[in-house]
């Protein structure tokens, strides 16, 4: 469907939908790894200590930034979906969706600044 040369896939809310789906996929792929690392507390504390030392590398901190960004985006995307379900539609919802992404980036940046 096209309106004045703009396809529906260029719509900001469609992009918010895709970002929500991709963030959920990224978090779902991370969870098994996270649980495995947590299991090291009980099974192999020495391996956990070596992993924690590895987590001080700058690239790992950048990956943590991405993870916190995905978590924040997914949370705000879920809130956006609940608002769409329960509240009447309004034109400023596009602005709210963009604001949610910006707020997610801010949260992830603050996390990164504290980690470095």
C-alpha positions in Angstrom: 0.0 0.0 0.0 1.4 3.4 -1.0 0.3 6.9 0.0 2.0 9.8 -1.8 5.0 7.7 -2.7 5.6 6.4 0.9 5.2 2.7 1.4 3.8 1.3 4.5 7.2 -0.2 5.4 8.6 3.3 5.7 6.1 4.2 8.3 7.7 4.9 11.7 5.3 2.5 13.6 6.2 -0.3 11.2 9.9 0.3 12.0 9.0 0.3 15.7 7.3 -3.0 15.2 10.4 -4.5 13.5 12.7 -3.1 16.2 10.5 -4.7 18.8 10.6 -8.0 17.1 14.4 -7.9 16.5 15.1 -6.9 20.1 12.9 -9.8 21.3 14.8 -12.2 19.1 18.2 -10.8 20.4 17.1 -11.2 24.0 15.8 -14.7 23.3 19.1 -15.7 21.8 21.0 -14.2 24.8 19.0 -15.9 27.5 20.4 -19.4 27.2 24.0 -18.0 27.4 23.0 -15.9 30.4 21.6 -19.0 32.2 24.7 -20.9 31.4 26.9 -18.2 32.9 24.7 -18.1 36.0 25.0 -21.9 36.4 28.8 -21.4 36.7 28.2 -20.0 40.1 27.1 -23.4 41.3 29.1 -25.7 39.2 32.5 -24.0 38.5 33.3 -20.8 40.4 36.8 -20.7 38.9 35.4 -20.6 35.4 33.0 -17.9 36.5 35.9 -15.8 37.8 37.7 -16.1 34.5 34.5 -15.1 32.6 34.1 -12.1 34.9 37.6 -11.1 34.1 36.9 -11.5 30.4 33.8 -9.2 30.8 36.1 -6.3 31.6 37.2 -6.1 28.0 35.9 -3.0 26.1 34.2 -5.1 23.4 32.2 -7.0 26.0 31.2 -3.7 27.6 30.0 -2.5 24.2 28.0 -5.8 23.8 26.5 -5.1 27.2 25.5 -1.7 26.0 23.7 -3.3 23.0 22.0 -5.8 25.3 20.7 -3.0 27.6 19.6 -1.1 24.5 17.7 -4.2 23.3 16.1 -4.7 26.7 15.0 -1.1 26.9 13.7 -1.0 23.3 11.8 -4.2 23.9 10.3 -2.9 27.1 9.2 0.4 25.6 8.0 -1.4 22.5 5.8 -3.6 24.7 4.4 -0.5 26.4 3.7 1.0 23.0 1.8 -2.1 22.0 -0.2 -2.0 25.2 -1.0 1.6 24.6 -2.1 0.8 21.0 -4.4 -2.0 22.3 -6.0 -0.1 25.2 -5.9 3.6 24.2 -7.6 5.3 21.3 -5.3 5.9 18.3 -3.7 9.4 18.0 -1.3 10.9 15.6 1.4 11.7 18.2 2.0 8.0 18.8 4.7 8.1 16.1 6.4 10.7 18.2 6.0 8.6 21.3 7.5 5.6 19.5 10.5 7.7 18.4 10.8 9.0 22.0 10.8 5.5 23.3 13.8 4.5 21.1 15.6 7.7 22.1 14.9 7.0 25.8 16.1 3.4 25.3 19.4 4.7 23.8 19.8 7.1 26.7 19.3 4.3 29.3 21.8 2.1 27.5 24.3 4.9 27.2 24.0 5.7 30.9 24.6 2.0 31.6 27.7 2.0 29.4 29.1 5.2 31.0 28.7 3.6 34.4 30.4 0.4 33.2 33.4 2.1 31.8 
